[in-house]
Amino acid sequence: MDRKNCTMMCDFYELTMANGYFESGLKDQICYFDVFFRDIPDKAGYAICAGLEQVVHYIQNLHFSEEDINYLRSQNVFTETFLEYLKDFKFTGDIYAVKEGTPIFPNEPIMIVRAKAIEAQFIETFVLSTLNHQSLIATKASRIVRAAGEKSVSEFGARRAHGSEAATLGARAAYIAGCTGTSCTLTGRKFGVPVTGTMAHSWVQMFENEYEAFKHYCLMYPHQVVLLVDTYNVIKSGVPNAIKVFDEILKPQGHRPIGIRIDSGDVAYLSKKARKMLDEAGYPDCKIIASNSLDEYIIRDLEFQGAKIDSFGVGERLITSKSDPVFGGVYKLTAIEDKEGRVIPKIKISENLSKITNPHFKKLYRIFDKETNKALADLICVYDETIDESKPLEIFDPDATWKRKTLTNFYVRELLTPIFKNGKLVYDLPNVHEIRKYCLDELNTIWDEIKRFEQPHRYYVDLSQKLWDIKHEMLTNEKSKY
């Protein structure tokens, strides 16, 4: 697989700060950064984490070429000693992250970076760009797949994506979240995602008439016939011509059609009419596939209306997350280490309460009910805390601390997995099929009430008492200074 050097895909301030750290004697200062997000797109109840594999490849290939350094020198901003330092630059720190496909929630760390100041600060832009994009598309795809129920959803959005990289990696994220395949051939080649596609309207228009177009396609691909029936008129032309070539071309050869696709019009009405015509012609096994600017709400409405659709192709509203196209992950400093290696928590304070950060080097636990195996809550702890599953555990809302609950008969799982240690990869990257299975299995641990499209039940992400006390003390101390 080709792995591009994306080292220069950074914000310029990361380089100016790096130069400043270098010249100020802070380049080797060990620090901790958290990646987290504050709001779920579409006001949903959960999100899906995706993009870790691309972050891993970026870290492994992180280096400045001679051309990169010459370009930076031309900006007349950086010291020559700093540019010399960049010649041997690489990542030597630690990274912890939740696995791709994990359901995630606001304000919890989905990645923690522990590294020297220059290294940790420098990777911010690529990490956020990658995790934000793929998590956004995976989250949207998960909602669409959920709306379709047992019916399959294929990702069809490459031509409407925001560039080739967004199309390729967006299709990967959509597959992780439950789509059965993609129209993007490059995603298929790079990641092994199943690819699908038959014809466009131009194929039908290229021939003298619709019947001839269908006939030639059946002769070429008798084992995988899906005909696009809405170029002229679905009921009066498309379906009758499809049935005619099924009878004249496929049936004599002993083949059966896979399906027809409807890409425009009142899909619910047309699918019902088409289903009746296909059944009466002896093709009850011929599937009806719907496309045309679908999303989770339209698919849900089609199901409510009793549309006779067997699978869906979803394009622009998935690959761009059109209804809410920003994930909003952020990258914030949460701690540094002193010369003795002690972790010193750091906090960002804002008049906007949602922008006050959770300090310290942390662990993230997911708490499960032993009887149902459903997730009850996530608990953010200080790095040296452990949870004793044999004892009752009290959790509380960090904003409304009087809201408390004591848990018994539970078990926990740490969500943050070591990915890099001292710059070395210590995590075996799963393939995209393994990630997809993990994602679907993990979604089954989330209550349906949290997965509602409108007004979902809030999933609790709480702070341990120790972490809350540290945060509260830091806020109090900072307030007293002003």
Secondary structure, 3 states (H helix, E strand, C coil): CCCCCCCCCCCHHHHHHHHHHHHCCCCCCEEEEEEEECCCHHHCCCEECCCHHHHHHHHHCCCCCHHHHHHHHHCCCCCHHHHHHHCCCCCCCEEEECCCCCEECCCCCCEEEEEEHHHHHHCHHHHHHHHHHHHHHHHHHHHHHHHHCCCEEEECCHHHCCCHHHHHHHHHHHHHCCCCEECCHHHHHHHCCCECCCCCHHHHHHCCCHHHHHHHHHHHCCCCCEEECCCCCHHHHHHHHHHHHHHHHHHHHCCCCCEEEECCCCHHHHHHHHHHHHHHCCCCCCEEEECCCCCHHHHHHHHHCCCCCCEEEECHHHHCCCCCCCCCEEEEEEEEECCCCCEEECCCCCCCHHHCCCCCCEEEEEEEECCCCCEEEEEEEECCCCCCCCCCEEEECCCCCCCEEEECCEEEEECCEEEEECCEECCCCCCHHHHHHHHHHHHCCCCHHHHCCCCCCCCCEEECHHHHHHHHHHHHHHHHCC
